[in-house]
Amino acid sequence: MRGARRSLAAAAAVLLLAGCGATTGGLFAKPLDGVRLMVPTPPGGGYDTTARTLAATATEAGLATEIEVFNLSGGAGVSALSRLMYEGDNDGRLVLQMGLGLVAGARVHGATPPITEAAPLARLIEEPEAILVPADSPYATFEDVLSEWTDPSHQVTVGGGSSPGGPDHLATMLLAAEIGEDPQETDYVWHDGGGELLAATLGHDVDIATAGASEYRHAIEAGELRVLAVTGPERIDGIDAPTLHEVGVDLEFTNWRGLLAPPGTSQAERDNLISALDKLHATPQWRAAIRDNYWSDAYLTGDEFGVFLTREDQRIDGVLDPLGLG
């Protein structure tokens, strides 16, 4: 009888531990339950849009009951990166929404440990930058912008939603250099996230803006913003705007976004998260999200994404140094 009691007690202990695992990374009702998705910028920007789209899509597809998305801005994203690197092990299923801008930001701000020490989960999407103006802008075409930008008697103010080193800034600086202007003399105004940039653009505080089209999809579709050109190799489906190549500028620039886990994440947990992301990537809901946000599918996971991240971290030095940001 005592042996039976011991067996029942042991079974109860196992069930109790399993119940604890449901909130700490062990057992989950759905593959992405328990994930806390950290956004390194304020609400309204590209990272925020991607994270909240992922959370909503995963829930709709039945892969999560709910995914918490929260914003931790500061230091061009380095504050959130530091939390991932130093506190992530004690923070449940913490995942960082990141991308090219954070790779550059970590370099500019000398983040330690380096971003490449985080656990790579997946590269999700790519997108070009869009050159945006309000509906009532005097610029009818991108050629109009070029005419004034290259005229010494005029100064074009460019707004972006990313800090120096981020994709909006890099696209602007590379564009300035390509049209023969000094990047360091370019009047680039940094706004802390997409919400601030939208207000500045609609209010004519800047002449043009550079940003991902997905951030302003609703403003574009509503006719509040016009896209004069896109920086990718091809036009964006659903947007009537030429590539830079089509208007005689020999430049291509594409942004990307992905997900990282803390460095101490176990291999088993990495595999679980990647497997869940594989399922999400295969859903019609995710394919629709890519289409609706003007993204391109750039899915790459695990060690392959880790190799890509290391190469990007090395490559970005060659981009930042000529801009005085290395």
VENGILIN-V937211 format. One record per helix or strand. SS is the DSSP state (~ for helix, > for strand). FROM is the first residue (numbers start at 0). TO is the last residue. If there is no record, write none. Layout:
ss;from;to
SS;FROM;TO
SS;FROM;TO
//
This chain:
ss;from;to
~;1;23
>;34;38
~;45;59
>;67;70
~;74;89
>;92;98
~;99;107
~;114;116
>;118;133
~;141;148
>;156;159
~;166;177
~;182;184
>;186;189
~;193;201
>;207;211
~;212;220
>;224;229
>;241;242
~;244;246
>;253;260
~;266;280
~;283;291
>;295;300
~;301;320
//
